């Protein structure tokens, strides 16, 4: 297309003269771009909403009938009632967490790596699909175990002892310390330590923890007692008297120290070091006499009231008697004494703990 | 560094599919890893590269359909090798037509971005990805624009063929308005150019004045192109030494230079050196 003042150029000039204006306008030069013809104007800017948001092609919605359970899944028993609850939750709130699957050419199905309970519950609830995270291949055994265990460890519907068992399994699978496990799960190391303590409790006490009768932290304190019968006795008192965790910790210290006193000095020192740093309300003087008393005591009084007694130096028998006297005096002021004693003598409704103190008052 | 280029024009029949095929072949021929994506439900590009029969028998979930439908087909089933070294195809399927809805800029933003999010990780494995688009701005083309680093606009040097240019400017503006990112026009490419026609020369001159992105190189009108497509080959694998192949080479050079200017690729010479070193 070099410049030759030729026939061709003349033809071009002629075309330009004749059609140039309409050609230029049709090309849209010098025109500000606007909304394309026939299209609705933009409804708003999505840039901010979508910045850093990427659709994940590894996630998908998959029919539940296209998914099979992991043939190697260690867990074989599923609590019927819990599955019902999960099914209700899936129905009501929808699926909050993806299950994890991989495609198996051999089985012609997606195989669950984690989420077997959700999958079972989804079928129960009549859901046809599940949202899945798809792994690009079958994870090897240790990976799979870890994925399953990590999921188990952070599940909220897991009971405390189940969670503790998941902690221990994950630590064993990876050879982890409590510190490493806590780091991996991003939780406080103390929580891991308390949880692991549950596993050493006798079965009936573990059940009480799982049923919510015994808080895990309290159960951990109880677990520091050596003999199962002592553990049970203390757990009973938690249920009956409403002992707080600090009270339980104090009781445990008292009884351990008492036991140590009985077996001799060396073990006493050892016990002292063991309980070092375990704080609690009664971490005051520690030494020769060393029978440590609780500083706070709460009574749940039949009839609905609650009674709290506190003494910084520890509550001994005299503290309770003094409190009882005070209470009786208070009652006397509200009610004529003669009538009250007469009633008290025959009253089954008299609070038990106060009734025990009565002989002292009379004396 | 990878670059994704959308081949767009609102006009049909201006040579989008044909240019995608030949340009893809030319780039692959010089040692680049090239992916061509058939984002048009007509599946012309797919038929061109695989043959009619094979193109028709493709399972839609192994085509671009999977990306729109959200089917998690593994990458190795989506990306097909072709008979031409270095040139891979992400096939198109008529099944994807139902996704091609109008006013795509108003649908859920995540749905708008589905092709982008699915394609970009795949395109990481290639030096250049060319997306052949539909001659309209519905969801398929819109998604391609969102997925792309730049647009290339093939246009015919005649009135109807060139009218789409103004429309494409509107599309690009709409991307910026809606998504807040600018989409550069890597080039405007005159196709089916016949230098003997006064009208074609006039158009070329007008475009050169008003259109800064106009490529100097053109795709000439030549019987070799339709022949190559009938043979199922990019021009370089049909008549490698012909004038048509040389013309496409010039287009390829200019495209790579533009992409380098836009910061989307290392300079052409370097990549040529690299590939010849690797070959040696």
Interface residues (C-beta under 8 A of the other chain):
Chain A: X1 X8 X11 X12 X14 X15 X16 X19 X20 X22 X23 X24 X26 X27 X28 X29 X30 X31 X33 X34 X35 X36 X37 X39 X40 X42 X43 X45 X46 X47 X48 X49 X50 X53 X54 X55 X56 X57 X58 X59 X60 X61 X103 X134 X136
Chain B: X67 X70 X71 X72 X74 X102 X103 X105 X106 X109 X110 X112 X113 X114 X117 X118 X121 X137 X159 X162 X163 X165 X166 X167 X169 X170 X171 X172 X173 X174 X177 X178 X179 X180 X181 X195 X196 X198 X199 X201 X202 X203 X204 X205 X206 X207 X209 X210 X211
